[in-house]
Amino acid sequence: MALLSFVCIKCGHKQDELLNPDSPAPRCEKCGGETKRSFSGKCYGAIGGVSGGECTHNCATCPGCKK
């Protein structure tokens, strides 16, 4: 499970959901519209196999970014 951020395509409302990363995007909790994943630019990935490590900003290998 991961805390994922979504933004509504219709109204722009932002929401966070605790989901599996491969789960479908939820509907907007404000208007019921379609949402898409939003990336905050923050990395909360595990560095060196230790959860909560400092971000290396190497998004290609960071499990928190996966960009």
N, C-alpha and C positions, 0 to 999 in steps of 0.2 A: 504494500500500500504506500502511496505517496500523496503529499499535499500538492495538488495541481491547480494552476490558475487558468481561468477561462474568461473570455470576454464575449458578450452578446453581439452578434452581427447586426441585429435589428436596432437595439437601443443603446448599446455600448456599456451596459452594466457589467461590472467585474465581480467575479465570485471565485472562491477557492473551494475545492472539493477533495475529500480524502478518497482516492480511487486507485485501482490498479492502473499502471501507466498504459496498458493496452485496452482499457475500458473505453466505450464510446463516450463522446462528449455529452454532458448533461444538458437539459433544456435550461434556459434562463429562468432563474428563480423570481425575477421581477415581471417579465412580460411573456414568458413561455417560448421565446424565440430560440433559434439555433445558436449555439456557441462554438467557439474555436479555442484551441489552446493558446495561452498567452505566456510569454516568457518574461520574467521580471528582470533578468540580467544578473540575478544573484545565484550563486552556486552553493548548494548545501550538500554536495556529494561527499562520498567517502574517499579520503585520500590515503593511499598506502594501506588500504584494507581496514582503516579505523574510521568508524562513523563519526561525523562531526568535525573532521579535519578542516584545515584552512584551504581555501580555494586557490588553485594554481592558475586559474583562468585559461587552462588548456582544455577548452570545451570539447574537443574531439575525443578526449579520453576520460573526461570527468563524468561519472555516472549521474551526477546531479544535473548536468546541462544537456548532454546528448544532442548538441546542435551540429 
